Amino acid sequence: MTRQGASEIRPGQHEQASLRLSLEPADYLEVLAGQVTQLYASGRIKIEGDLGLGLSLARMLSTQAMADWSPDRDLLEEVSARGAPLERIERRDMPAQAVFMKEYAQASRPVILVDVVKTWDVHALSPRRLRAEFGSVRVVPRVGDYVAAAFTPHHTYAQMSLAEYLDMLDAAPEQGILPPYLGNNAVPEGLLAYIQYPPFFVPRTCGRPNMWLGPAGTITPLHRDLVDNALAQVFGRKRLMLFPPGQSKFLYTWSNSKLVDGARVDPDHPDLEQFPLFARARGIPCTLEPGEMLFIPAGWFHKVCSLTPSLSISFFKLYEPPAAMTLPAAT
């Protein structure tokens, strides 16, 4: 970072820099707050070179990448295995905080909460209102084969206004091509007033929530977040397939991140010659309806598919260890 605020990679081992990032000093605090894609969309971060790599490096500067704890995968798998195997994901109203912590968060047990999102002003988050009130907001949708690029720095992005993206949703999708996906963008400032943090996910522990907006057919491939998270469905429907943490040995996991593990196998189209152990995996399907919120404990694998045009808001508990890690290991 120079005195004028520009960050520059100078020639070292290589003849020339393959990537250059620049931003103003006043914007650095927003990078620390995780607002990387929004800064890039608005032109306040300039990236020359590999865009996916540049956005990934910029995110590494954020406090989201600086959590002072590390996930214990073995403990998460052990805690999940203590409970009886789940055959379906329970639906219920949000219980008292102590009950939620004991029966779900600390027990590593997913649950669909049917009453939390109903306290939001979801009408203000409809496509029509989003276009009318927030259409000028700059966004960075994923384009190309973002499923193959998942959990790597090799995503391809487009830059446009939210109104332009919503117009794209109205167009007929091209056969055999993934539709652009506004996935994992931080919720713009103006939209925060219409969203309420669930009781277990307060700003102090998770920072700003992320939005997932796209047409039917968008996919987030099988992976697990090593933090507790919650997915709130504002409009549209999503189908999920979940696998408990202890099934990692059947899912051919890999990772280049402290807080996320990918899975090489696609549960909807498994190649059992390449991934024979997947035949022993047992997934739990569920469909998330408008107004519902799915609590996904740290370590639970999940694949997400949009069945209709859809807006979801996700909360990740980044700044504290998962609740299941607060329990002592079994003796």
C-alpha positions in Angstrom: 0.0 0.0 0.0 1.6 3.3 -1.1 1.1 6.6 0.6 -1.4 7.5 -2.1 -3.4 4.3 -1.4 -2.4 2.2 -4.4 -1.3 -1.4 -3.8 1.2 -2.7 -6.3 3.0 -6.0 -7.0 6.5 -5.3 -8.2 8.5 -7.6 -10.4 10.2 -10.3 -8.4 10.7 -13.9 -9.5 8.6 -13.2 -12.6 9.3 -10.8 -15.4 6.1 -8.9 -14.7 3.3 -8.8 -12.2 0.4 -11.1 -13.2 -2.0 -9.3 -10.8 -2.4 -5.7 -9.6 -4.9 -4.4 -7.1 -5.4 -0.7 -6.3 -7.8 1.1 -4.0 -8.1 4.3 -2.0 -7.1 4.4 1.7 -10.7 5.3 2.7 -11.9 2.0 1.2 -9.5 -0.3 3.0 -11.7 -0.5 6.1 -14.5 -1.7 3.8 -12.2 -4.5 2.5 -11.6 -5.4 6.2 -15.4 -5.6 6.6 -15.7 -8.0 3.7 -17.2 -5.7 1.1 -14.9 -6.9 -1.7 -17.3 -7.7 -4.5 -19.3 -4.5 -3.9 -16.1 -2.4 -4.0 -15.1 -4.1 -7.2 -18.5 -3.7 -8.8 -18.5 0.0 -8.1 -15.0 0.5 -9.5 -13.5 1.4 -6.1 -11.2 -1.7 -6.2 -9.3 -1.9 -9.5 -8.0 -5.4 -10.5 -5.7 -5.9 -13.4 -5.1 -9.6 -14.3 -6.9 -12.7 -13.1 -10.2 -11.4 -11.7 -11.1 -14.5 -9.7 -7.6 -14.6 -8.1 -7.8 -10.8 -7.4 -11.1 -11.0 -5.6 -9.9 -14.0 -3.6 -6.7 -12.2 -2.5 -8.7 -9.1 -1.6 -11.1 -11.2 0.5 -8.1 -12.7 2.3 -7.5 -9.2 3.7 -10.9 -9.1 5.3 -11.6 -9.9 9.0 -13.6 -12.8 7.7 -10.3 -14.5 6.9 -8.8 -13.6 10.2 -10.8 -15.6 12.6 -8.6 -16.4 15.6 -9.8 -19.9 15.9 -9.5 -23.0 13.8 -12.2 -25.6 13.1 -11.8 -29.1 14.6 -13.2 -31.4 11.9 -12.8 -34.5 14.1 -14.8 -33.0 16.9 -17.5 -31.7 14.6 -17.9 -35.2 13.2 -17.9 -36.8 16.7 -20.6 -34.5 18.1 -22.8 -35.1 15.1 -22.4 -38.8 15.5 -23.6 -38.8 19.1 -27.2 -38.1 18.2 -29.6 -40.5 16.5 -29.4 -40.6 12.7 -31.7 -38.1 11.1 -34.2 -39.3 8.5 -35.7 -35.9 7.8 -35.1 -32.3 8.7 -37.5 -31.1 11.4 -39.7 -28.0 10.8 -40.7 -25.9 13.8 -41.0 -22.4 15.2 -37.9 -20.8 16.6 -37.6 -22.2 20.2 -36.3 -20.5 23.2 -32.6 -19.6 22.9 -31.5 -22.2 25.5 -33.5 -24.9 23.7 -32.1 -24.0 20.3 -28.5 -24.1 21.6 -28.9 -27.5 23.4 -31.1 -29.4 20.9 -29.7 -28.0 17.6 -26.6 -25.8 17.7 -24.5 -27.7 20.3 -26.0 -31.1 19.1 -25.0 -30.4 15.5 -28.6 -31.0 14.3 -30.1 -29.0 11.4 -33.6 -27.6 11.6 -35.9 -25.6 9.5 -37.4 -22.6 11.3 -40.7 -21.6 9.8 -41.4 -18.3 11.7 -38.1 -16.3 11.7 -38.2 -14.8 8.2 -41.9 -13.9 8.6 -40.8 -11.0 10.8 -39.0 -9.4 7.8 -40.6 -7.0 5.4 -40.3 -9.5 2.6 -42.5 -7.5 0.3 -39.7 -4.9 0.1 -37.4 -7.7 -1.2 -39.6 -8.7 -4.1 -38.1 -8.6 -7.6 -40.3 -5.6 -8.4 -39.3 -3.6 -5.4 -35.6 -4.6 -5.7 -35.6 -3.2 -9.3 -37.5 0.0 -8.3 -35.5 0.9 -5.1 -32.1 -0.7 -5.6 -31.8 -1.2 -9.3 -28.7 1.1 -9.5 -26.7 -0.9 -7.0 -23.7 -2.5 -8.7 -23.4 -6.3 -8.4 -21.0 -9.0 -9.5 -22.8 -12.1 -10.7 -20.9 -15.4 -11.4 -20.9 -16.4 -15.1 -19.5 -19.3 -17.0 -19.1 -22.7 -15.3 -19.1 -21.5 -11.7 -20.0 -25.0 -10.5 -16.6 -26.4 -11.7 -14.9 -23.3 -10.3 -16.6 -23.5 -6.9 -14.3 -23.0 -3.9 -11.4 -22.0 -6.1 -10.2 -18.5 -7.1 -11.0 -19.2 -10.8 -14.6 -17.8 -11.0 -15.5 -15.7 -13.9 -17.6 -12.6 -13.0 -19.6 -9.9 -14.8 -20.2 -6.3 -13.6 -23.6 -4.8 -13.9 -26.4 -3.0 -12.0 -28.9 -5.0 -10.0 -31.6 -3.8 -12.5 -29.6 -5.2 -15.4 -29.2 -8.5 -13.6 -32.9 -8.8 -12.8 -33.6 -8.1 -16.5 -31.4 -11.1 -17.3 -33.5 -13.3 -15.0 -36.6 -12.5 -17.1 -34.8 -13.8 -20.3 -35.2 -17.4 -21.3 -32.1 -19.4 -20.3 -29.8 -20.8 -23.0 -30.0 -24.6 -23.2 -27.1 -26.4 -21.5 -25.6 -23.2 -20.1 -25.7 -22.3 -16.4 -27.6 -19.1 -15.8 -25.6 -16.2 -14.2 -25.8 -16.3 -10.5 -25.6 -13.4 -8.0 -24.2 -15.7 -5.4 -22.5 -14.8 -2.1 -22.6 -11.1 -2.6 -22.7 -9.1 0.6 -26.2 -7.6 1.2 -26.1 -4.0 0.0 -26.3 -1.3 2.7 -29.8 -0.2 1.7 -31.3 -3.7 2.0 -30.0 -4.3 5.5 -33.0 -2.4 7.0 -35.3 -5.2 5.7 -33.4 -8.1 7.2 -33.3 -9.2 10.8 -30.5 -11.3 12.2 -31.8 -14.6 13.7 -31.2 -14.8 17.5 -28.2 -17.0 17.2 -26.6 -15.0 14.4 -25.9 -11.4 15.7 -23.7 -8.9 13.8 -20.9 -9.3 16.4 -20.5 -13.0 15.5 -21.2 -13.1 11.8 -20.7 -9.6 10.2 -22.8 -8.7 7.2 -25.1 -11.4 5.6 -24.8 -12.5 2.0 -27.4 -12.6 -0.7 -28.0 -15.4 -3.3 -30.2 -14.2 -6.1 -30.8 -16.1 -9.3 -33.2 -17.9 -11.7 -34.2 -21.6 -11.5 -31.3 -23.9 -12.2 -28.6 -22.1 -10.2 -26.5 -24.6 -8.2 -24.1 -24.5 -5.3 -22.3 -27.8 -5.4 -21.8 -30.1 -2.5 -19.5 -28.6 0.2 -19.4 -28.0 3.9 -18.8 -24.7 5.8 -16.9 -25.2 9.0 -18.9 -22.5 10.7 -22.5 -22.5 11.8 -24.7 -20.9 9.2 -28.3 -20.2 8.4 -30.0 -19.9 5.0 -33.2 -17.7 4.9 -35.5 -18.2 1.9 -37.1 -14.8 1.0 -38.9 -15.8 -2.2 -38.7 -18.8 -4.5 -37.9 -22.4 -3.5 -34.7 -24.3 -3.2 -33.9 -28.0 -2.9 -31.1 -29.1 -0.7 -29.3 -32.4 -0.1 -27.5 -32.6 3.3 -25.0 -35.2 4.6 -23.8 -35.3 8.2 -20.2 -34.5 9.0 -19.2 -38.1 9.6 -19.9 -39.0 6.0 -16.9 -37.0 4.8 -15.1 -40.2 4.1 -17.7 -41.1 1.4 -17.7 -37.7 -0.2 -14.1 -37.3 -1.4 -13.5 -34.0 0.2 -10.8 -31.4 -0.6 -10.0 -28.0 0.7 -7.8 -24.9 0.0 -9.6 -22.9 2.7 -9.6 -22.8 6.5 -13.4 -22.6 6.7 -14.8 -24.5 3.7 -14.4 -28.1 2.4 -15.5 -29.0 -1.1 -16.7 -32.5 -2.2 -15.6 -34.1 -5.5 -18.7 -36.2 -5.9 -22.1 -34.8 -7.2 -24.8 -36.5 -5.2 -27.4 -36.0 -8.0 -25.1 -37.6 -10.7 -22.5 -39.7 -8.8 -19.8 -41.5 -10.8 -19.5 -44.7 -8.7 -16.6 -46.0 -10.7 -14.6 -42.9 -9.8 -16.2 -42.5 -6.3 -17.2 -46.0 -5.2 -17.5 -45.1 -1.5 -20.3 -42.7 -2.2 -22.6 -45.8 -2.5 -22.4 -45.9 1.3 -23.4 -42.2 1.8 -26.9 -41.4 3.0 -28.2 -37.9 2.2 -31.2 -36.1 3.7 -33.2 -34.1 1.2 -35.3 -31.1 2.0 -37.0 -28.2 0.1 -36.8 -24.7 1.5 -40.0 -22.8 1.0 -40.5 -19.0 1.0 -40.3 -17.6 4.6 -38.3 -20.5 6.0 -34.8 -20.6 7.4 -32.6 -23.6 7.5 -30.0 -23.8 10.3 -27.0 -25.8 9.0 -24.5 -26.7 11.7 -20.8 -26.4 11.0 -19.5 -29.5 9.2 -22.8 -30.5 7.5 -22.4 -31.0 3.8 -25.0 -29.5 1.5 -25.8 -29.0 -2.2 -28.3 -26.3 -3.1 -30.4 -26.0 -6.3 -32.9 -23.3 -7.1 -36.2 -24.7 -8.2 -37.6 -21.3 -9.2 -36.3 -17.7 -9.3 -35.1 -17.3 -5.8 -33.6 -14.9 -3.2 -31.9 -16.3 -0.2 -30.0 -14.6 2.6 -27.2 -16.4 4.4 -25.6 -15.8 7.8 -22.3 -17.3 8.7 -21.1 -17.3 12.3 -17.5 -16.4 11.4 -16.0 -14.9 14.6 -16.8 -17.5 17.1 -16.2 -21.3 17.0 -19.2 -23.5 16.1 -21.5 -24.3 19.0 -20.7 -28.0 18.7 -17.0 -27.2 19.4 -17.8 -25.7 22.7 -18.7 -29.1 24.1 -16.0 -31.4 25.6 -15.0 -34.4 23.5 -16.6 -37.7 24.6 -14.5 -39.9 26.8 
